[in-house]
């Protein structure tokens, strides 16, 4: 099967078209030069579209995609990371880091106790390194708790 | 004599206690990063850059720290190649071919010591080469105008795929994606926003550090989740470490030849350390012939690729410093560091900031000796680090990446963007789309477009200017003002087309070991 590359090629072509449309949205300015703001992006979109056509018509063999289980693990990891990105500011460093690191550790090797210890250890250890050795201004706990 | 006074200046910068401390710390960190399976020089340097930046280090200190990490990782890469048969990074791949058989035969200590010496030899050779070649090249590069630079950027992008990626169209696409991302944000020349979709976060463009950490470090975490950390396995026992003097003296010729090959491969834009170690190994295999027994675990088979890849690592700094065009993935990351510190590499760097350049060279010389000490007598300590399991290591890498990016900008938008780049990086790795051209595209996109636009302003929109022709109004004909742009363009086309044919001749290294 060579479906992956064909599909990828179609996505690339659509992306190139969207990029072209985006390039035509760029507003002209009173300052101008012979090339302008659009030409270089349009050239890039052109080359990318050609590459997309190559993928559609001369695809490589499919890579080994992960099974449903592994894919699920990766989706969970992504969700955890997104949640972490949002939690870091309101909740401080320690709690989100411990939870996030523990879940990621569990995704790699599914044993609850070592994962929990890894989470706690990384959270406290990294906080000490960042705060005192590197001097980054990290906030340890939620603002409300610190009064 | 000029060289000596420059070196003296360099050492006066490098020998301050703080800089010296940074060099030693960088070597130590780098060796660890290189030794850990799955972490190599490019992602190691990538996750550390945001931290170095938020520490508020000045340009010279940051550069010294990062290049020490870079050299250290090149040294350290061999440790897991030899003991676990897993290359710590791509350039160390060739070292597994003879290193692991040697270790299985009970000569793990010898293999580590010999490859440590070979790394030292290669890196020292390359640092001296850098010292001699870079000033010469920067003098030539002084005469480069916008059309020369445009051609040079094209050359870098067209050769970057090289023999490392199997599909040239995918390498070309990766360059386009990187360049396309660079276009996001305010247009340098007109000040109008491009491709921002009205999003205020995108007005400044996409920070290349976000892309680098996402594509290299976050993607690595997904790869590990997929493999369930299978890659970190128990290896070979390491016995007593002694100095095999005989093998060492016999291998001097090997190290010298491999260093020369590696250095040249490193200087060529886009080739980098992987090609350096590959060519050094294959070259030495031919020199030794059937009797050499390459692939069965011979000392020379470990020394050749290690001298080659460390020489290439030094060689890759030459085009990065003199032209601003990196020769490998890691030098692309180092270029990112320089640009963040408001230093534009290029010929003027040597005249405007000699303290930076020569300080760097002097600390590379010092780093080499530090690394030799760390990697030969103290190698056992680093071997213990290999036993850190992936389920501790990878969450750690992840958290450091997050804090690094967060401490730079403090915005969750950048963190989300980093995760997005991580997913893209993982999928692209599956689809065999190289990610280094994307980074290089984001880094150099605006410079490349500026070169094109400035060339067109100079020639009033005449495209023939890009090939070295200039319109002269007095005789009313075209004048061929320089051969550099068109020769660079010819090289770019050749560099893009050649791998398609070469790939049929040179099979991938795996075929060699089987």
HADDOCK unambig.tbl for C-alpha pairs under 7 A between the chains (distance, minus, plus):
assign (segid A and resid 22 and name CA) (segid B and resid 195 and name CA) 5.92 0.50 0.50
assign (segid A and resid 26 and name CA) (segid B and resid 194 and name CA) 5.74 0.50 0.50
assign (segid A and resid 27 and name CA) (segid B and resid 192 and name CA) 6.73 0.50 0.50
assign (segid A and resid 29 and name CA) (segid B and resid 190 and name CA) 6.00 0.50 0.50
assign (segid A and resid 29 and name CA) (segid B and resid 192 and name CA) 6.85 0.50 0.50
assign (segid A and resid 31 and name CA) (segid B and resid 190 and name CA) 5.73 0.50 0.50
assign (segid A and resid 32 and name CA) (segid B and resid 190 and name CA) 6.89 0.50 0.50
assign (segid A and resid 33 and name CA) (segid B and resid 457 and name CA) 6.40 0.50 0.50
assign (segid A and resid 34 and name CA) (segid B and resid 456 and name CA) 6.23 0.50 0.50
assign (segid A and resid 34 and name CA) (segid B and resid 457 and name CA) 6.25 0.50 0.50
assign (segid A and resid 34 and name CA) (segid B and resid 460 and name CA) 6.66 0.50 0.50
assign (segid A and resid 34 and name CA) (segid B and resid 461 and name CA) 5.24 0.50 0.50
assign (segid A and resid 35 and name CA) (segid B and resid 453 and name CA) 5.75 0.50 0.50
assign (segid A and resid 35 and name CA) (segid B and resid 456 and name CA) 6.72 0.50 0.50
assign (segid A and resid 40 and name CA) (segid B and resid 449 and name CA) 6.58 0.50 0.50
assign (segid A and resid 41 and name CA) (segid B and resid 180 and name CA) 6.51 0.50 0.50
assign (segid A and resid 44 and name CA) (segid B and resid 176 and name CA) 5.57 0.50 0.50
assign (segid A and resid 44 and name CA) (segid B and resid 180 and name CA) 6.66 0.50 0.50
assign (segid A and resid 48 and name CA) (segid B and resid 173 and name CA) 5.44 0.50 0.50
assign (segid A and resid 48 and name CA) (segid B and resid 176 and name CA) 6.16 0.50 0.50
assign (segid A and resid 51 and name CA) (segid B and resid 169 and name CA) 5.41 0.50 0.50
assign (segid A and resid 51 and name CA) (segid B and resid 173 and name CA) 6.08 0.50 0.50
assign (segid A and resid 63 and name CA) (segid B and resid 430 and name CA) 5.95 0.50 0.50
assign (segid A and resid 63 and name CA) (segid B and resid 431 and name CA) 6.43 0.50 0.50
assign (segid A and resid 66 and name CA) (segid B and resid 226 and name CA) 6.87 0.50 0.50
assign (segid A and resid 70 and name CA) (segid B and resid 226 and name CA) 5.88 0.50 0.50
assign (segid A and resid 74 and name CA) (segid B and resid 222 and name CA) 6.38 0.50 0.50
assign (segid A and resid 74 and name CA) (segid B and resid 225 and name CA) 6.79 0.50 0.50
assign (segid A and resid 82 and name CA) (segid B and resid 416 and name CA) 6.39 0.50 0.50
assign (segid A and resid 85 and name CA) (segid B and resid 412 and name CA) 5.57 0.50 0.50
assign (segid A and resid 85 and name CA) (segid B and resid 415 and name CA) 5.87 0.50 0.50
assign (segid A and resid 85 and name CA) (segid B and resid 416 and name CA) 6.70 0.50 0.50
assign (segid A and resid 86 and name CA) (segid B and resid 412 and name CA) 6.21 0.50 0.50
assign (segid A and resid 101 and name CA) (segid B and resid 395 and name CA) 5.10 0.50 0.50
assign (segid A and resid 104 and name CA) (segid B and resid 395 and name CA) 5.85 0.50 0.50
assign (segid A and resid 105 and name CA) (segid B and resid 391 and name CA) 4.71 0.50 0.50
assign (segid A and resid 105 and name CA) (segid B and resid 392 and name CA) 6.43 0.50 0.50
assign (segid A and resid 105 and name CA) (segid B and resid 395 and name CA) 5.96 0.50 0.50
assign (segid A and resid 107 and name CA) (segid B and resid 225 and name CA) 6.13 0.50 0.50
assign (segid A and resid 108 and name CA) (segid B and resid 224 and name CA) 6.79 0.50 0.50
assign (segid A and resid 108 and name CA) (segid B and resid 225 and name CA) 4.81 0.50 0.50
assign (segid A and resid 108 and name CA) (segid B and resid 228 and name CA) 4.70 0.50 0.50
assign (segid A and resid 108 and name CA) (segid B and resid 229 and name CA) 5.82 0.50 0.50
assign (segid A and resid 108 and name CA) (segid B and resid 391 and name CA) 5.65 0.50 0.50
assign (segid A and resid 109 and name CA) (segid B and resid 228 and name CA) 6.14 0.50 0.50
assign (segid A and resid 109 and name CA) (segid B and resid 229 and name CA) 6.97 0.50 0.50
assign (segid A and resid 109 and name CA) (segid B and resid 391 and name CA) 6.03 0.50 0.50
assign (segid A and resid 118 and name CA) (segid B and resid 392 and name CA) 5.95 0.50 0.50
assign (segid A and resid 122 and name CA) (segid B and resid 396 and name CA) 6.48 0.50 0.50
assign (segid A and resid 134 and name CA) (segid B and resid 55 and name CA) 6.44 0.50 0.50
